[in-house]
């Protein structure tokens, strides 16, 4: 669909932002995370000056990129719901999400094991590993082994909410979005009650923030289906304010407004790209990076940190050289995973969707 070229290209912007945030920002600012994932001592010395070029006081590339991914999902998931049964939709999402998630995590753990500083390093307990591979670790209060799978857990919950709200989405009922926002606000408030303390409550309060934000993407889908521009503006302003209230009421309230700035900037970027969508044209490097954005996202942390550490501590490359080599390897590995894992999974998902085709409504 030509008018969604812009959304696909924003995936490239999103994944580049996240990768640079982790391999440049987190690598130097949070050495404990890098040591935990790579099982090697951190590189000594000060942070190179050029690392600060991508970080500004009111813009964080990591949250900005994740927010773009969330908005893209909010836009395209309703499209998947329009002509398919709920069962076919959910099955297709499973085969879209899990193969790359499993392959990316296992690859990262294997690299951490092979390049780790001590024998046997890099493997979590079996229960934690299985919960991570199936993207259910947050239900049990288990750690995120590669630090990025938490966003996929949010995506899964958004798929389930979208499936529940499918009748209203198919009928283009705009009020479904503020209804989801209010439900998220209630969930965030209840999750903070001492009586409900526990891993599930923490997960609900945490994810309510992102689910309320993702639902803003549904409004842009409604604009594609006939919602007026003024209606879109009012709905985004109102539901965006509601999403801020969810953030303040949630366990993530200490991030407000610092991290929230980046989410607002992602919303503004998405809205501008949406407004200019008719001018979007395929650009080879951007579209190729967008094509492999999911495998890049799933492999860049553990693989990236381990390769940079190895290149600097063992091969004695400079950080700049190690970063460039690592980026090239991550892109190559992600391309291979796109061809051997992601595309076959998508093909199977399309077959399932065809089996569950349903006439369009309205």
Secondary structure, 3 states (H helix, E strand, C coil): CHHHHHHHHHHHHHHHHHHHHHHHHHHHHCHHHHHHHHCCCCCCCCCCHHHHHHCECCECHHHHHHHHHHHHHHHHHHHHHHCECHHHHHHHHHHHHHHHHHHHHHHHHHHHHHHCCCCCCCCCCHHHHHHHHCCCHHHHCCCCCCCCCHHHHHHHHHHHHHHHCHHHHHCCCCHHHHHHHHHHHHHHHHHCCHHHCCHHHHHHHHHHHHHHHHCHHHHHHHHHCCCCHHHHHHHHHHHHHHHHHHHHHCCCHHHCCHHHHHHHHHHHHHHHHHHCHHHCCCCHHHHHHHHCHHHHHHHHHHHHHHHHHHHHHCCCCCHHHHHHHHHHHHHHHHHHHHHHHHHHHHHHHHHHHHHCECCCCC
